[in-house]
Amino acid sequence: MQRRVQRHGLSLWAGGALAAAVLGVFSAALWPRSPTEGSADVTFARDMSAHHAQAVNMSVTLFDRARDPAVKRLAQDILLTQQAQIGHMGGWLMAWGRPLSGIAAPMAGLHRAHMGLASPEQERALQSLPVDQAETQYLTLMRRHHQGGVTMARGALKRVQRPEVQAFAQRVIVSQASEVRAIEAMLRNRRAGGAPTEEHHTRLEGLDHE
């Protein structure tokens, strides 16, 4: 279940998610014909929302627990960005007259490993592992999770019809591929036993968050 986080003046779900949902409703309403139930556009909005939700939940845990400033900042960036995108996709569904959830479970028929999803056990372990191990595990899981998100978005580009969904999928590919590279640099540094470097902060500042 998604949790609400308030730390250091951070209040997540209310402002950004609501604004994103309103923007999603507005952009979706500009297209004259709404996608039908079972269409690629509707399926992608639901599947990617569910995929994002796991990243948000893991990032909430590490934002609370991390001592490494680079990991904490990454977790904050991911949870803010992806929660806002969930609101944006929910806005599409509302504008299209489609429920947020369909009859089938999200991502039904898709292979969990191909989507980079963490197992429930891996998610729970982030709450109980020693902090240093939890940070490394989080980075490892988020790298795979983002790679799965890129795979989903690339697949969607071949099927979705609506221009706002196509543009969104393309942004996911660009931003998450960039974040994967930043995470890989952080993991290399941790394996080498180094402290967070200015390069890592610069990489995170330069990421294209939407």
Backbone as CSV, one residue per row, in Angstrom:
resi,resn,N_x,N_y,N_z,CA_x,CA_y,CA_z,C_x,C_y,C_z
1,MET,0.850,-1.181,0.000,0.000,0.000,0.000,0.889,1.235,0.000
2,GLN,0.536,2.240,-0.780,1.330,3.434,-0.827,1.200,4.184,0.488
3,ARG,2.331,4.761,0.913,2.344,5.496,2.157,2.566,6.956,1.883
4,ARG,2.081,7.785,2.768,2.305,9.214,2.652,3.553,9.565,3.428
5,VAL,4.395,10.395,2.828,5.648,10.761,3.458,5.657,12.248,3.721
6,GLN,6.024,12.656,4.923,6.260,14.054,5.230,7.577,14.130,5.971
7,ARG,8.622,14.571,5.279,9.937,14.708,5.867,10.572,15.974,5.300
8,HIS,11.135,16.786,6.163,11.873,17.972,5.736,11.016,18.832,4.802
9,GLY,9.748,19.006,5.159,8.872,19.848,4.358,8.325,19.174,3.121
10,LEU,8.553,17.878,2.960,8.092,17.162,1.769,6.699,16.613,2.024
11,SER,5.725,17.016,1.237,4.374,16.474,1.318,3.994,16.024,-0.075
12,LEU,3.841,14.680,-0.245,3.821,14.133,-1.586,2.497,14.217,-2.311
13,TRP,1.523,13.435,-1.848,0.454,13.026,-2.753,-0.490,14.153,-3.134
14,ALA,-0.626,15.167,-2.289,-1.673,16.148,-2.517,-1.396,17.033,-3.721
15,GLY,-0.375,17.878,-3.626,-0.197,18.900,-4.646,0.208,18.395,-6.000
16,GLY,1.369,17.717,-6.086,1.887,17.310,-7.382,1.014,16.314,-8.095
17,ALA,0.507,15.316,-7.385,-0.316,14.293,-8.019,-1.629,14.875,-8.522
18,LEU,-2.225,15.777,-7.718,-3.483,16.388,-8.147,-3.273,17.249,-9.381
19,ALA,-2.197,18.038,-9.369,-1.913,18.875,-10.534,-1.668,18.018,-11.768
20,ALA,-0.960,16.907,-11.602,-0.695,16.017,-12.730,-1.978,15.401,-13.257
21,ALA,-2.883,15.038,-12.351,-4.155,14.456,-12.789,-4.969,15.466,-13.584
22,VAL,-4.987,16.715,-13.112,-5.722,17.764,-13.837,-5.112,17.969,-15.216
23,LEU,-3.783,17.998,-15.284,-3.112,18.146,-16.574,-3.420,16.969,-17.486
24,GLY,-3.451,15.765,-16.909,-3.782,14.588,-17.704,-5.186,14.651,-18.262
25,VAL,-6.130,15.110,-17.439,-7.514,15.264,-17.906,-7.567,16.256,-19.052
26,PHE,-6.880,17.383,-18.901,-6.911,18.425,-19.933,-6.329,17.933,-21.248
27,SER,-5.150,17.297,-21.181,-4.500,16.842,-22.413,-5.305,15.745,-23.085
28,ALA,-5.897,14.852,-22.295,-6.683,13.766,-22.875,-7.959,14.281,-23.519
29,ALA,-8.520,15.363,-22.955,-9.782,15.888,-23.480,-9.613,16.568,-24.829
30,LEU,-8.390,16.914,-25.204,-8.167,17.590,-26.477,-8.349,16.660,-27.673
31,TRP,-8.233,15.356,-27.454,-8.366,14.389,-28.540,-9.838,14.033,-28.701
32,PRO,-10.362,14.029,-29.904,-11.820,13.909,-30.068,-12.410,12.560,-29.692
33,ARG,-11.677,11.473,-29.829,-12.275,10.158,-29.590,-11.506,9.437,-28.492
34,SER,-12.252,8.991,-27.477,-11.613,8.315,-26.348,-11.264,6.880,-26.710
35,PRO,-10.148,6.357,-26.215,-9.796,4.961,-26.477,-10.757,4.012,-25.774
36,THR,-10.956,2.877,-26.364,-11.897,1.900,-25.827,-11.259,1.058,-24.734
37,GLU,-12.113,0.415,-23.959,-11.635,-0.530,-22.949,-10.855,-1.642,-23.650
38,GLY,-9.692,-1.978,-23.107,-8.855,-3.001,-23.717,-7.908,-2.478,-24.769
39,SER,-7.992,-1.188,-25.078,-7.077,-0.613,-26.070,-5.671,-0.526,-25.488
40,ALA,-4.693,-0.353,-26.369,-3.311,-0.262,-25.929,-3.089,0.955,-25.043
41,ASP,-3.788,2.048,-25.335,-3.605,3.267,-24.547,-4.101,3.078,-23.116
42,VAL,-5.283,2.521,-22.975,-5.845,2.293,-21.639,-4.997,1.277,-20.876
43,THR,-4.617,0.210,-21.548,-3.806,-0.827,-20.897,-2.471,-0.267,-20.438
44,PHE,-1.828,0.531,-21.278,-0.543,1.106,-20.903,-0.676,2.028,-19.699
45,ALA,-1.713,2.858,-19.676,-1.893,3.782,-18.550,-2.041,3.010,-17.239
46,ARG,-2.809,1.943,-17.253,-2.999,1.151,-16.031,-1.737,0.376,-15.659
47,ASP,-1.115,-0.255,-16.644,0.068,-1.071,-16.357,1.230,-0.214,-15.863
48,MET,1.471,0.921,-16.523,2.589,1.758,-16.109,2.320,2.411,-14.758
49,SER,1.062,2.708,-14.464,0.725,3.244,-13.142,1.061,2.233,-12.057
50,ALA,0.713,0.972,-12.291,1.021,-0.070,-11.315,2.522,-0.275,-11.192
51,HIS,3.222,-0.221,-12.312,4.678,-0.366,-12.309,5.314,0.776,-11.514
52,HIS,4.866,1.998,-11.785,5.369,3.156,-11.049,5.097,3.029,-9.554
53,ALA,3.928,2.483,-9.198,3.550,2.412,-7.786,4.573,1.629,-6.974
54,GLN,5.122,0.558,-7.547,6.137,-0.196,-6.805,7.397,0.645,-6.617
55,ALA,7.805,1.375,-7.635,8.980,2.239,-7.501,8.756,3.295,-6.427
56,VAL,7.555,3.853,-6.374,7.234,4.850,-5.349,7.333,4.237,-3.961
57,ASN,6.757,3.057,-3.783,6.771,2.410,-2.467,8.194,2.110,-2.008
58,MET,9.026,1.577,-2.905,10.408,1.291,-2.526,11.160,2.582,-2.217
59,SER,10.865,3.630,-2.960,11.560,4.898,-2.760,11.135,5.572,-1.462
60,VAL,9.880,5.422,-1.073,9.431,5.941,0.223,10.245,5.298,1.346
61,THR,10.429,3.977,1.268,11.195,3.261,2.290,12.619,3.795,2.386
62,LEU,13.282,3.983,1.231,14.675,4.422,1.252,14.799,5.898,1.559
63,PHE,13.808,6.689,1.211,13.848,8.093,1.617,13.828,8.189,3.133
64,ASP,13.078,7.325,3.774,13.043,7.279,5.237,14.343,6.769,5.837
65,ARG,14.939,5.734,5.229,16.014,4.998,5.880,17.419,5.394,5.446
66,ALA,17.596,5.853,4.229,18.945,6.013,3.672,19.767,7.028,4.456
67,ARG,21.047,6.710,4.619,22.014,7.653,5.186,22.878,8.286,4.099
68,ASP,23.055,7.566,2.995,23.822,8.089,1.862,23.009,9.216,1.213
69,PRO,23.516,10.449,1.198,22.736,11.559,0.628,22.345,11.332,-0.830
70,ALA,23.228,10.672,-1.600,22.920,10.433,-3.014,21.758,9.466,-3.162
71,VAL,21.701,8.428,-2.321,20.595,7.473,-2.379,19.304,8.139,-1.925
72,LYS,19.378,8.930,-0.856,18.177,9.618,-0.367,17.633,10.569,-1.427
73,ARG,18.536,11.268,-2.100,18.094,12.204,-3.124,17.490,11.469,-4.314
74,LEU,18.100,10.378,-4.720,17.538,9.575,-5.803,16.141,9.092,-5.441
75,ALA,15.986,8.575,-4.213,14.682,8.080,-3.771,13.639,9.192,-3.802
76,GLN,14.024,10.386,-3.360,13.094,11.513,-3.384,12.693,11.865,-4.808
77,ASP,13.684,11.913,-5.711,13.396,12.237,-7.112,12.428,11.229,-7.721
78,ILE,12.676,9.942,-7.467,11.832,8.900,-8.063,10.417,8.967,-7.504
79,LEU,10.290,9.078,-6.181,8.939,9.038,-5.627,8.130,10.268,-6.033
80,LEU,8.750,11.437,-6.092,8.012,12.628,-6.522,7.629,12.546,-7.993
81,THR,8.601,12.170,-8.832,8.365,12.127,-10.270,7.327,11.077,-10.638
82,GLN,7.492,9.876,-10.104,6.611,8.794,-10.538,5.226,8.891,-9.896
83,GLN,5.111,9.458,-8.700,3.777,9.679,-8.153,3.030,10.707,-8.988
84,ALA,3.735,11.754,-9.424,3.092,12.741,-10.294,2.660,12.116,-11.613
85,GLN,3.478,11.224,-12.159,3.115,10.563,-13.414,1.921,9.629,-13.233
86,ILE,1.818,8.989,-12.077,0.634,8.168,-11.790,-0.618,9.053,-11.834
87,GLY,-0.517,10.244,-11.230,-1.651,11.171,-11.289,-1.976,11.594,-12.704
88,HIS,-0.933,11.796,-13.505,-1.130,12.200,-14.900,-1.870,11.104,-15.675
89,MET,-1.434,9.861,-15.518,-2.089,8.759,-16.230,-3.512,8.525,-15.712
90,GLY,-3.710,8.731,-14.411,-5.071,8.640,-13.879,-5.978,9.708,-14.477
91,GLY,-5.404,10.882,-14.726,-6.169,11.943,-15.386,-6.602,11.552,-16.780
92,TRP,-5.714,10.878,-17.521,-6.115,10.376,-18.839,-7.329,9.456,-18.716
93,LEU,-7.224,8.489,-17.820,-8.290,7.499,-17.695,-9.625,8.158,-17.331
94,MET,-9.577,9.129,-16.434,-10.810,9.831,-16.078,-11.392,10.566,-17.283
95,ALA,-10.519,11.246,-18.032,-10.991,11.981,-19.206,-11.547,11.043,-20.270
96,TRP,-10.996,9.842,-20.341,-11.478,8.866,-21.328,-12.735,8.127,-20.868
97,GLY,-13.154,8.374,-19.630,-14.321,7.680,-19.100,-14.047,6.234,-18.757
98,ARG,-12.790,5.940,-18.416,-12.389,4.572,-18.060,-12.017,4.512,-16.585
99,PRO,-12.376,3.441,-15.896,-11.985,3.313,-14.485,-10.473,3.185,-14.345
100,LEU,-9.990,3.547,-13.171,-8.557,3.453,-12.933,-8.071,2.015,-12.977
101,SER,-8.926,1.081,-12.627,-8.581,-0.347,-12.654,-9.539,-1.072,-13.575
102,GLY,-9.017,-2.029,-14.334,-9.857,-2.850,-15.201,-10.239,-4.152,-14.526
103,ILE,-10.922,-5.008,-15.252,-11.324,-6.313,-14.718,-10.093,-7.166,-14.457
104,ALA,-9.155,-7.151,-15.397,-7.923,-7.922,-15.220,-6.958,-7.162,-14.314
105,ALA,-6.132,-7.904,-13.608,-5.120,-7.279,-12.757,-4.127,-6.521,-13.626
106,PRO,-3.530,-5.437,-13.091,-2.524,-4.705,-13.871,-1.381,-5.619,-14.287
107,MET,-0.917,-5.426,-15.494,0.225,-6.169,-16.048,-0.063,-7.660,-16.170
108,ALA,-1.326,-8.021,-16.243,-1.695,-9.431,-16.392,-1.109,-9.976,-17.691
109,GLY,-0.500,-11.144,-17.603,0.071,-11.786,-18.773,1.474,-11.338,-19.116
110,LEU,1.992,-10.345,-18.392,3.358,-9.887,-18.633,4.305,-10.577,-17.657
111,HIS,5.520,-10.822,-18.081,6.501,-11.525,-17.254,7.127,-10.549,-16.262
112,ARG,7.053,-10.863,-14.965,7.546,-9.954,-13.929,9.013,-9.602,-14.142
113,ALA,9.818,-10.591,-14.502,11.251,-10.339,-14.677,11.499,-9.375,-15.833
114,HIS,10.730,-9.513,-16.906,10.906,-8.622,-18.046,10.535,-7.188,-17.702
115,MET,9.624,-7.024,-16.761,9.210,-5.688,-16.331,10.074,-5.155,-15.203
116,GLY,11.000,-5.961,-14.709,11.899,-5.514,-13.655,11.268,-5.371,-12.296
117,LEU,10.159,-6.050,-12.075,9.466,-5.919,-10.797,10.205,-6.649,-9.692
118,ALA,10.254,-6.032,-8.522,10.796,-6.687,-7.342,9.746,-7.638,-6.775
119,SER,10.209,-8.676,-6.109,9.286,-9.592,-5.447,8.797,-8.956,-4.144
120,PRO,7.671,-9.409,-3.600,7.226,-8.890,-2.296,8.286,-9.066,-1.216
121,GLU,9.013,-10.177,-1.264,10.062,-10.417,-0.269,11.179,-9.386,-0.395
122,GLN,11.545,-9.037,-1.618,12.591,-8.036,-1.826,12.136,-6.657,-1.346
123,GLU,10.876,-6.331,-1.598,10.352,-5.059,-1.097,10.399,-5.004,0.426
124,ARG,9.961,-6.079,1.080,9.949,-6.098,2.547,11.359,-6.028,3.111
125,ALA,12.315,-6.663,2.428,13.686,-6.680,2.924,14.274,-5.276,3.007
126,LEU,13.827,-4.366,2.164,14.328,-3.000,2.211,14.027,-2.325,3.545
127,GLN,13.002,-2.814,4.237,12.617,-2.235,5.517,13.435,-2.785,6.676
128,SER,14.072,-3.951,6.501,14.713,-4.616,7.632,16.211,-4.852,7.459
129,LEU,16.721,-4.812,6.247,18.162,-4.988,6.042,18.933,-3.865,6.737
130,PRO,20.167,-4.121,7.152,21.011,-3.012,7.603,21.045,-1.919,6.537
131,VAL,21.125,-0.682,6.983,20.906,0.450,6.069,21.831,0.403,4.858
132,ASP,23.116,0.122,5.070,24.041,0.092,3.941,23.640,-0.966,2.924
133,GLN,23.224,-2.134,3.409,22.779,-3.204,2.503,21.465,-2.824,1.823
134,ALA,20.578,-2.177,2.569,19.299,-1.758,1.984,19.519,-0.743,0.870
135,GLU,20.476,0.162,1.056,20.774,1.150,0.018,21.263,0.465,-1.259
136,THR,22.185,-0.483,-1.112,22.699,-1.193,-2.285,21.603,-2.020,-2.946
137,GLN,20.791,-2.680,-2.125,19.687,-3.476,-2.669,18.696,-2.592,-3.407
138,TYR,18.403,-1.432,-2.855,17.480,-0.498,-3.506,18.018,-0.072,-4.866
139,LEU,19.285,0.297,-4.920,19.873,0.702,-6.197,19.815,-0.427,-7.221
140,THR,20.102,-1.641,-6.773,20.066,-2.797,-7.674,18.653,-3.048,-8.183
141,LEU,17.685,-2.974,-7.280,16.290,-3.207,-7.671,15.779,-2.092,-8.580
142,MET,16.151,-0.842,-8.277,15.650,0.263,-9.091,16.286,0.275,-10.477
143,ARG,17.541,-0.149,-10.578,18.141,-0.249,-11.913,17.335,-1.231,-12.764
144,ARG,17.050,-2.396,-12.223,16.273,-3.400,-12.968,14.851,-2.916,-13.214
145,HIS,14.272,-2.233,-12.230,12.899,-1.725,-12.363,12.822,-0.706,-13.496
146,HIS,13.770,0.208,-13.544,13.784,1.203,-14.623,14.012,0.541,-15.977
147,GLN,14.881,-0.447,-16.030,15.096,-1.153,-17.293,13.792,-1.798,-17.771
148,GLY,13.037,-2.358,-16.831,11.739,-2.914,-17.191,10.769,-1.849,-17.652
149,GLY,10.801,-0.670,-17.006,9.936,0.429,-17.433,10.260,0.890,-18.840
150,VAL,11.539,0.925,-19.176,11.946,1.296,-20.534,11.430,0.264,-21.536
151,THR,11.532,-1.017,-21.184,11.022,-2.079,-22.066,9.524,-1.922,-22.293
152,MET,8.774,-1.650,-21.210,7.323,-1.450,-21.338,7.008,-0.257,-22.227
153,ALA,7.723,0.845,-22.043,7.445,2.049,-22.821,7.783,1.847,-24.301
154,ARG,8.877,1.135,-24.563,9.230,0.861,-25.967,8.168,-0.009,-26.632
155,GLY,7.688,-0.997,-25.898,6.622,-1.832,-26.439,5.359,-1.037,-26.699
156,ALA,5.042,-0.110,-25.795,3.833,0.700,-25.951,3.917,1.581,-27.187
157,LEU,5.100,2.102,-27.490,5.237,2.984,-28.647,4.829,2.302,-29.953
158,LYS,4.897,0.986,-29.976,4.514,0.256,-31.187,3.005,0.080,-31.299
159,ARG,2.273,0.338,-30.193,0.849,-0.002,-30.180,-0.083,1.174,-29.881
160,VAL,0.344,2.103,-29.023,-0.584,3.156,-28.610,-0.849,4.110,-29.765
161,GLN,-2.005,4.781,-29.704,-2.451,5.633,-30.798,-2.441,7.115,-30.444
162,ARG,-2.687,7.429,-29.205,-2.875,8.827,-28.823,-1.519,9.541,-28.699
163,PRO,-1.434,10.760,-29.231,-0.144,11.454,-29.234,0.390,11.754,-27.838
164,GLU,-0.490,12.053,-26.870,0.016,12.350,-25.533,0.606,11.113,-24.863
165,VAL,0.040,9.941,-25.193,0.571,8.698,-24.637,1.898,8.356,-25.307
166,GLN,1.977,8.562,-26.602,3.242,8.334,-27.316,4.343,9.237,-26.770
167,ALA,4.026,10.510,-26.559,5.023,11.455,-26.044,5.454,11.070,-24.632
168,PHE,4.498,10.642,-23.823,4.818,10.233,-22.456,5.738,9.010,-22.458
169,ALA,5.418,8.020,-23.279,6.239,6.813,-23.352,7.659,7.151,-23.781
170,GLN,7.801,8.069,-24.710,9.132,8.469,-25.148,9.896,9.149,-24.023
171,ARG,9.213,9.977,-23.224,9.876,10.630,-22.092,10.312,9.613,-21.046
172,VAL,9.491,8.590,-20.832,9.865,7.536,-19.884,11.147,6.854,-20.343
173,ILE,11.240,6.559,-21.628,12.440,5.899,-22.156,13.675,6.755,-21.904
174,VAL,13.593,8.022,-22.225,14.750,8.913,-22.100,15.137,9.110,-20.632
175,SER,14.156,9.439,-19.781,14.469,9.779,-18.392,14.919,8.562,-17.598
176,GLN,14.276,7.410,-17.806,14.654,6.248,-17.016,15.962,5.630,-17.506
177,ALA,16.238,5.702,-18.789,17.539,5.233,-19.284,18.656,6.097,-18.702
178,SER,18.424,7.405,-18.611,19.409,8.298,-18.009,19.600,7.972,-16.532
179,GLU,18.516,7.691,-15.838,18.606,7.373,-14.415,19.306,6.035,-14.194
180,VAL,19.114,5.087,-15.091,19.834,3.811,-14.993,21.338,4.053,-15.025
181,ARG,21.790,4.934,-15.898,23.224,5.219,-15.981,23.732,5.846,-14.680
182,ALA,22.932,6.729,-14.084,23.333,7.333,-12.817,23.389,6.291,-11.706
183,ILE,22.421,5.377,-11.679,22.405,4.322,-10.666,23.606,3.401,-10.835
184,GLU,23.936,3.062,-12.063,25.098,2.201,-12.300,26.379,2.857,-11.793
185,ALA,26.498,4.164,-11.968,27.679,4.870,-11.442,27.704,4.817,-9.920
186,MET,26.551,4.952,-9.289,26.478,4.866,-7.830,26.853,3.472,-7.343
187,LEU,26.397,2.453,-8.042,26.740,1.076,-7.651,28.227,0.808,-7.824
188,ARG,28.815,1.295,-8.901,30.258,1.117,-9.092,31.029,1.773,-7.958
189,ASN,30.594,2.946,-7.575,31.276,3.652,-6.500,31.160,2.904,-5.173
190,ARG,29.987,2.316,-4.927,29.805,1.578,-3.674,30.658,0.311,-3.671
191,ARG,30.778,-0.353,-4.817,31.618,-1.553,-4.888,33.085,-1.202,-4.659
192,ALA,33.455,0.015,-5.092,34.838,0.456,-4.900,35.079,0.980,-3.495
193,GLY,34.029,1.060,-2.704,34.166,1.502,-1.323,34.253,2.995,-1.165
194,GLY,33.829,3.745,-2.177,33.932,5.196,-2.117,32.713,5.840,-1.508
195,ALA,32.897,7.078,-1.091,31.779,7.887,-0.613,31.093,8.524,-1.806
196,PRO,29.860,9.029,-1.641,29.195,9.730,-2.738,30.075,10.860,-3.262
197,THR,30.172,10.948,-4.550,31.036,11.959,-5.155,30.201,13.078,-5.750
198,GLU,30.884,14.189,-6.039,30.198,15.316,-6.667,29.641,14.906,-8.023
199,GLU,30.317,13.951,-8.698,29.832,13.468,-9.996,28.441,12.879,-9.863
200,HIS,28.198,12.118,-8.784,26.885,11.493,-8.607,25.818,12.555,-8.403
201,HIS,26.127,13.602,-7.600,25.155,14.671,-7.401,24.874,15.384,-8.719
202,THR,25.912,15.598,-9.519,25.736,16.262,-10.805,24.877,15.420,-11.738
203,ARG,25.108,14.110,-11.748,24.309,13.220,-12.592,22.837,13.299,-12.216
204,LEU,22.553,13.284,-10.909,21.157,13.338,-10.470,20.526,14.678,-10.800
205,GLU,21.292,15.765,-10.663,20.744,17.083,-10.981,20.415,17.193,-12.475
206,GLY,21.167,16.458,-13.313,20.982,16.569,-14.742,19.929,15.649,-15.328
207,LEU,19.278,14.846,-14.472,18.299,13.903,-14.996,17.057,14.636,-15.475
208,ASP,16.449,14.113,-16.536,15.295,14.744,-17.159,14.025,14.227,-16.520
209,HIS,13.688,14.767,-15.329,12.463,14.338,-14.652,11.291,15.120,-15.202
210,GLU,10.185,14.412,-15.402,8.959,15.060,-15.917,7.952,15.176,-14.795
